Amino acid sequence: MSQKLRVAMIGCGDFARHFVPLYQNHPYVEKVWVCDLIPERAQEYSKLFNVEIIDTFENAIARSDVNAVAIFTDRHTHGPLVIAALKAGKHVYSAVPMGVAPEECQEIVELVKKTGLTYMMGETCIYYPCSMFCKQQYEAGAFGKFVYAEAQYHHDISHFPKNFKDNKLTAGVPPFFYPTHSTAMVLNAVGSYATRVVAFGYEEQPGNGYYEKGVNQWDNTFSNGYSMMKLANGGTARINECRRIGYKAPSSYINAFYGEKGSYQFSNAQHIQIKMAGEGVELTDVSAKVNPYEMEAHRGEPDFMNKVANHTYQWNMFSPIQDERVAKLPESYKGLPNGHMASHQMLIDDFCTAAYFDKMPTVNAWQAARFTVPGLLAHQSMLRNGEAIDVPDFGDAPEK
């Protein structure tokens, strides 16, 4: 059994504030610090959560009393920070993505293998009800052999926080540099990984303010990316990452999942399961099992569908399909903040429990690489006008 965690949270932006109380109140966490390059942000967190400040990331990983870091910085900075923290002997929780280059992902895998430290990528969508349902039914044999699925992260840039949009150098980040909210749902459900990818994108016209050369640091002109991925199990997945699209919620979802014996389909609060039956099919509406309890409580109200489309019920509300996992959460989590289809509490509990007991976390380094690398190469395919690219795989996670 390991020591209790003493966690330095790196990055005090809008997103991290949801997680400070989850670390503070976890039974396997002894102390929490915060750190940000902008002193005013760290001071705000210090007052809000009654925590001490460490002034820099470098000082955080140099301290002997810090044994874990939780990284919530800009998405393109994660890889180098994770690598530095692992080399310093710290357990690491990182917000998505794992990195923005396949080489970063491979180095993280190798470091985790060498050090035995716990690394976990905080991919929310493995606990999205649609993904949990498809995983449960697939593993039970309800779909038969996997054939095809469609998943997407449709998040229009107009819905992003103001401070994200104000930083033009980073706001135009290539959409497939942030791929795991779409890839993870399917890959986790089927227990497979991508072997080959081809992709095309939607290029913005000059003057759009975000996706244009000379505006963002990548000279990226693509706001949307659409890919086809060949999986190791013989199936295929269509994966989208879109930032300029007339849609709001749910931003991440599986809208189709097909096997040889059955399928799943979704559209705005309706979840349908279909099974082959003789000369026809047997259709079951499983919405009450997959949707949040609170959402189903309002079904039938005149504005129900419009509220669903505007993300009214899809932040911190648990669904029946999540009940078994929710039952394992610490008692101390009751009433604490949650988010992203009620996944935040489960993710932090996964990491803390894995690090404390020296077990392999859900989204370990090997799994994180399988969720991340196909998207990074999808961007390369877009740049090469749809060239098909082989996806390297770093193997299965070893037994801890």
N, C-alpha and C positions, 0 to 999 in steps of 0.2 A: 504493500500500500504506500502511495506517495504522500508527501507532505501536502497540506492544504495549499491552494493556489494563492499567490500574491500577484495580482494582475495590474499591469500598467496599460491603460487604454490610450491608444495612440490615435489622435484625431478627435476634435470636439465640435463636429459639425451637426447638422440637423438630424442625421440618421443615428449617430452614436448615442444620443440622449435617450433613445428607447432602451438601450442595453445596460446602462450604468446600474440601475436598480436590480437588474437580473443578475449581474455579477455580485453586487453588494449583498444580496439576500440568498445566494446559493449556499447550501450547507458545507460545500467543499471549498469555499473561498474565504480566506482570512482577511485580506486587505485589497483595496482598490485605489489606484492613483489615476490621474488624468494628465494628458500631455498634448500640447498643440503648439505649432510654430507661431500662431497668433496669440500672444499672452492674454488678450482680453477674452478670448474664447475659453481658455483654460480657467481663467478666474471666474467666469460665469458658471462653469460646471462646478468649480470648487465650492462656490456659495450655494448653488442649487442642490448639490448632492452631498455636501459636507465631506469632501475628499481632498487629499493633499495633491499638490502639483509637482510633476517632474518636468523640468524646463525643456528638455530635448529628447528625441528618440535615442540618440547616442548615449545619453546619460542613463536613460531607462534600462537599456540592455546591458549597460556596464555595471549596474547595481547588483550586488549579491542577494539583496533581500527581495528582488523581483525575480520570480521564477516563471512568469508567463506574460505574454503581451497579447492584446486584442487590437487588431489593426482596422481602423475605420477612416483611413485617409482617402484621397482621390484615387479612383479605381486604377489608373495607370501606374501608380506608385507601389502597389501591393507587392509585386514580385521581389524587387530589391530589398524592401523592408523585411519581408518574411525570411529571405536568405540570410540577411544580417542577424536577425534575431535567433534563427536556428544555429548559426555559427557561434553565437554568444551563449548557447546552451539553454535557451528559453523555449517553453511550450508556446505554440502560436495558434490563435484563432484569427482568421482573416475574413473580412467581408469579401464578397465576390468582386472581381474575378481573382483567380489564382495568380495570374500574371498576364502580360500582353504580348508575350513571345513564347513559342514552344520551348525554347532553351531555358527560360526562367522556370517553367513548369517542371522540366526534366531535372534541373538542379535541385529544386525543392524536394522532389521524390528521392533523389540520391542522398540528400542531407538527412531526411527523415529515416531512410534506410540505415545510414551510417550512425546516426546519433541515438536512434530509438526514442526521440522526443515525440510528443503529440503535436500533430498539425491537423487543423480542421478548417475547411472553407465553409463559411456560413451560408450555404445555399438553401434559401427559404423554400424553394419549390418542391423539394423532395417530400415536404409535409403539406403541400397543397392537396386539398381533398380529392381533386380530379386525379392526381398522380397516385395518391394512396389507394384510391378505388381501383384504378387500372392495374396497379401492382398486385393488389390483393386478388383480383379476379384472374389475372394472368397466371399467377403462381398457383391458383386453385385449379387451373386448367379450363376455365370457362371460355377462353378465347381460342384455345388450341395453339398451334404453331403461329408465332407472330409473323405478320405480313407487312403492315404499313401503319404509320401514325403521322399525325400532323400536330405540331405544337408551335406556339409563338409567344413572344414577348412584345406586345403592342402598347407602347408607351409614348404618346405624342409629346414632343419636347415642350409644348405649351403647358403640360401638366407637371413639369419638373419644378423644383424649388427655385425661387428667384436668385439665390446666391449661386446656384449651379449655372443658370442661364447667363448671369452677369459676367462670368469668367469665360470669355470667348475663346481663349486659348485651349480650354479643356472641354467646353460644352459640345463641340463638334466631333467628339471622339467617335471613331468608326463603330457602328452598331454591333458588329461581330467581335469587338474587343470586350464585349459584355454579354457573352452568349449563354451563360449557364441557367438563366431563368427560363429558357426554352429547351435547351438540350437536356437538362437534368430531369425534367418531368418524364420524358420518354425513356431515356437511358436507364434511369433508376428503376422504372417500372418493369422493363424487360430484362434487366441485369446484363446488358450488353454494351458495346462500344462501337464507335464509328471507325471504319477502315478507309473510307474514301469519301471525298466531298466535292461538290460542284455548286457554284453560287453565282447569282446575278444581283445587281443592286439598282436602286433608284437614285439617280444623281440629281442634285439640286441645281437650279439655275444660279448664276452669279448674282450677288446682292441679297441672298437670303439671310445673311448675318451669322450663320453658324457653320454650315457645311460647304466651305469654299477655301480655295488655296489662299494662303496669306492671312487667314483668319484663325483657324485652329492649328495647333502645333504639328498635326500630322498631314496638313494640306489635304484633308479628307473631304471629298465632295459627296459621299454617300450618306443619306439619312436613313435609308431602308436597305435591308439585305434579305434575300430569299435563297435558301439552300436545299439541296437534296443530299442526304447522307446515307451511304451504304453501311449497314451494320454487320458485325461479325456473326450474328445469328442468322444471316440470310435475308433479313427484312430491310426495309427502307423507311427513312423518316424525312418528312419535309419540315424544315425548321426556319422560322422567320424571326428576325430582329428588326423592329421598325420604330422609328422615332418621328416620322412625319406621316401620320395616319389618322383618319377621322374616326377615332375609337377611344374609349376610356377604360371600361372595366368589364370583366377582370382583365388586368393587363397581361398576366401570364395564364395560359390555360392550354389543355389538350382539347382540341375540338374534334379529333377523330382518332380512333385506335382500332385496328382491325387484325383479326386472326383468321385462321381457316375455319374455325367453328363458331365464332361470334365476334361482336364488335361493341364499341362504345361511341356515342356521339353527344356533343354538347353545343348548346347555344343559349346564352343569356338566361341563366337560372334553370334550364331544363337539361337534365342528364338522362340519356336513354341507353339501356343495355339491350342488345339483340343477340339471340341464340338461334342457331340453325335448328329447325324442328320439322322433320319429314320433308314434305314438298314446299314448306314455307319457312317462316321464322316466328320466334316468340319474342315479343317486344315488351320490355318492362321499364316503366318510368322510375328511376332510382334517385330522383331529385331530393327526396326527403332524407336520404341517407348521405348524400354528398354535400348538399348545401348547408350553410351554417344554421343552427337551430333558430336563431333570431330571424334569418331571412325567411325561413318557412313559416314562421309565426305571422308574417305579414302577407303571405301569398293570398291573392284574391282582392287585395286593396286596389283601388283604381290606379294609383301611381306606382304600383309595385315594380313593374318592368322597368320604368324609367329610373327608379331609385337603384335598382340592380345595376343598370348601365352607368350610373354615376357613383358607383363604389360605396353605396350606403352601408352594406352589410359585409364587406369583404376585407376588413382590417383585423379586428381583434376578437372575432366571434368564432368559437369552436363549432365543428361539425360532428355529426354522429360517427363518421368514418374515422375521426381522430380520437375517439373515446378511449381506446385501449392505450394509446400513447399518453394521453392527457392524464390517465390514472397513475402514471409513473412519475409525474412531476412532483417536485418537493412541495410540501405543505406550505412552505414559506413563500411560494409563488402566487398563492391565491390573492387576487385583487391587484397584482402588479401589472405594469404595462405589457402589452403584447402587440403583434402586428403582422402584416403580410400573411393573411389567412391564418392568423393565430399561430404562426410558426416560430416566432422569436424565442418564446420560453423553451420550446423543445430543443432548439438549436443550442442555446447556452447550456442547458442541462446536459445535452449530449457531450459537449466539449468538456465541461467541468468533470463530469463523471468519468469520461475516457481518460483524462489526464490524471485524475486522482487515483484511479484503479489500474492505470497503465494498460488500458484496453484500446482497441482500434476504434476510432470514432466513425460515425456514419459517413461523413464526407471526408474521408482520409485523403492523403496526398495522391494516391493512385486513382481514386475515384474522382477527385477534383480535376486531375489532369485529363481524364476521359471526358469530363463535362466541358472543359475549357478549350483544349487544343483544337477540336474540330471547328469551333467558331473562329479561332484565329486564322486557321487555314481557309475557312470560307471567305474571309476578307481578302486573302491573297488570290483566291479564285476569282473574286469580283474584279480585282485590279487587273487580272489577266483575261478578262472577257469570258469568264465561264470555263476556264481550264480545270479539268479534273485533277485533284491532288490527293495523294495517298496520305493517310493520317497515321503518324507513329503512335505506338502504344507502349507504355512503360510497364505493363504487366499487372497482375493481380496483387492486391495488398497481402503481405505476409500475415501469418497468425501471430498475434501478440502473446 
